Amino acid sequence: MHVAMVIGLLVLCAASVEGANTGIDVEKHSFVICKQPGRYIGWPCIAKTPSGELLVVFSGDRDAHVCPHGKTQLVRSRDGGKTWSAPETINDTPLDDRDAGIAALRDGTLLVRWFTLYVSPTGWNRHLDKKGRTRFERKVTSEDIDRWGPVTGDKRAGRRGHWLRRSSDNGKTWEPAIRVAGTSPKPPIELADGRLLMIGNNCYDRVGKTSRVVVEESTDKGRTWRVIATLGMFPDDQGAYMGEPHIVEATPGHIVAMIRHERRPRNAKLHAGYLHQADSMDGGRTWTDWRKTEIWGKPPHLLKLRDGRLLVSYGHRRRPYGQRACINADGGKTWDYAHEILIRDDAPNGDLGYPASIQMDDDTILTIYYQIDKPGEKPCLMGTLWKLTKAK
């Protein structure tokens, strides 16, 4: 294990600080989990195994936010996040391996989902250096594209593949990738009835608007999947679309879904960026329409706490840049946005976020995310341990 960067990168605040809007006291400290000097890390997710090991997946060893070189990587902690292993590579296809989500099932099976991306050389060439030279070079054949990226969207979306892999030996080895219908940076969940459920976008066709949000289930621990429901992803005709959803089982059979809301082109007069929510009362088979919440941020990660409350964590990509969270205490009906929890507000820019949270054995919450640690560096993988010292 590497003596984590946790030790060298000190606590942002060990004393109580106030929640973003109201006064929920939050004790917290923040630290670096993984840095790759000169390289870019993004879009992490975390799981806790039945043995208590913490696993974080992310897209690492990258040139930049958009480039063809990303790999699905994983780091581990066996001491509650104090130290972390060196990165292990799970996926390194010829395309860009992005936005992984990880789940640890009750029997110890691990599931990692991610998507592959190919953008044509013309698309990559919008990322030029000051002398007009492309920054990225990677030889990709037409066979590579057909094998790993057959899903198409509009030109901006490029060619994508949606994938999932299983491991039955705690990530020492991984089964071959299987194609799934949807993609999201958040993981599948295991329901009270033993089924697995996941939600994602089946494409990003913002021109033809043929894309949908799809709900998939597995009854064999993730070996096979089938779509059991679809939801819309275009709420109006003014360029709005939704993506990167996540789900949580609030009570047996009651599934809460939240999703990121965007608008292209951006229009200051038309609001965007508020999380939207839909509910299913029959285990994911039928759903309400999406409805706007008060929560501004993106994208959502949902967690059910031991006391039954729900937690959503999300990135905050406007000043002050950082990571935030919100609590629900009535089964997903209303979110206590008036008491929004500020986890971080010190990022230098909006290239950040994708937080995911787990509850530790002592009821502290570990939220992991990516953002820049020091000026001049590329984003790295970071975490904050925090605890609500009084509940609303």
GIRAZI-V963803 format. One record per backbone hydrogen bond with DSSP energy under -1.0 kcal/mol. CO is the residue of the C=O (numbers start at 0). NH is the residue of the N-H. If there is no record, write none. Layout:
co->CO nh->NH
co->CO nh->NH
//
This chain:
co->1 nh->3
co->1 nh->83
co->3 nh->6
co->4 nh->8
co->16 nh->25
co->23 nh->18
co->24 nh->388
co->25 nh->16
co->26 nh->386
co->28 nh->384
co->30 nh->382
co->33 nh->380
co->35 nh->38
co->39 nh->61
co->41 nh->58
co->44 nh->56
co->46 nh->54
co->48 nh->51
co->52 nh->48
co->53 nh->76
co->54 nh->46
co->55 nh->74
co->56 nh->44
co->57 nh->72
co->58 nh->41
co->59 nh->70
co->61 nh->39
co->69 nh->96
co->70 nh->59
co->71 nh->89
co->71 nh->90
co->72 nh->57
co->73 nh->87
co->74 nh->55
co->75 nh->84
co->76 nh->53
co->83 nh->1
co->87 nh->73
co->90 nh->71
co->95 nh->116
co->97 nh->114
co->100 nh->112
co->102 nh->110
co->104 nh->107
co->108 nh->104
co->109 nh->166
co->110 nh->102
co->111 nh->164
co->112 nh->100
co->113 nh->162
co->114 nh->97
co->115 nh->160
co->116 nh->95
co->117 nh->158
co->119 nh->123
co->120 nh->124
co->122 nh->125
co->123 nh->126
co->126 nh->134
co->128 nh->131
co->132 nh->128
co->140 nh->144
co->141 nh->145
co->142 nh->146
co->143 nh->147
co->144 nh->148
co->150 nh->159
co->153 nh->157
co->158 nh->117
co->159 nh->150
co->160 nh->115
co->161 nh->179
co->162 nh->113
co->163 nh->177
co->164 nh->111
co->165 nh->174
co->166 nh->109
co->168 nh->171
co->177 nh->163
co->182 nh->200
co->188 nh->196
co->190 nh->193
co->194 nh->190
co->195 nh->217
co->196 nh->188
co->197 nh->215
co->199 nh->213
co->200 nh->182
co->203 nh->153
co->203 nh->205
co->211 nh->201
co->212 nh->230
co->213 nh->199
co->214 nh->227
co->214 nh->228
co->215 nh->197
co->216 nh->225
co->217 nh->195
co->225 nh->216
co->228 nh->214
co->230 nh->212
co->232 nh->241
co->238 nh->263
co->240 nh->261
co->242 nh->259
co->245 nh->257
co->247 nh->255
co->250 nh->253
co->252 nh->282
co->253 nh->249
co->254 nh->279
co->255 nh->247
co->256 nh->277
co->257 nh->245
co->258 nh->275
co->259 nh->242
co->261 nh->240
co->266 nh->269
co->272 nh->296
co->274 nh->292
co->275 nh->258
co->276 nh->290
co->277 nh->256
co->278 nh->287
co->279 nh->254
co->290 nh->276
co->294 nh->274
co->297 nh->314
co->300 nh->312
co->302 nh->310
co->304 nh->307
co->308 nh->304
co->309 nh->327
co->310 nh->302
co->311 nh->325
co->312 nh->300
co->313 nh->323
co->314 nh->297
co->315 nh->321
co->320 nh->346
co->321 nh->315
co->322 nh->342
co->322 nh->343
co->323 nh->313
co->324 nh->340
co->325 nh->311
co->326 nh->335
co->327 nh->309
co->334 nh->336
co->335 nh->338
co->336 nh->339
co->339 nh->20
co->340 nh->324
co->349 nh->351
co->352 nh->369
co->355 nh->367
co->357 nh->365
co->359 nh->362
co->363 nh->359
co->364 nh->385
co->365 nh->357
co->366 nh->383
co->367 nh->355
co->368 nh->381
co->369 nh->352
co->370 nh->379
co->373 nh->376
co->378 nh->40
co->379 nh->370
co->380 nh->32
co->380 nh->33
co->381 nh->368
co->382 nh->30
co->383 nh->366
co->384 nh->28
co->385 nh->364
co->386 nh->26
//
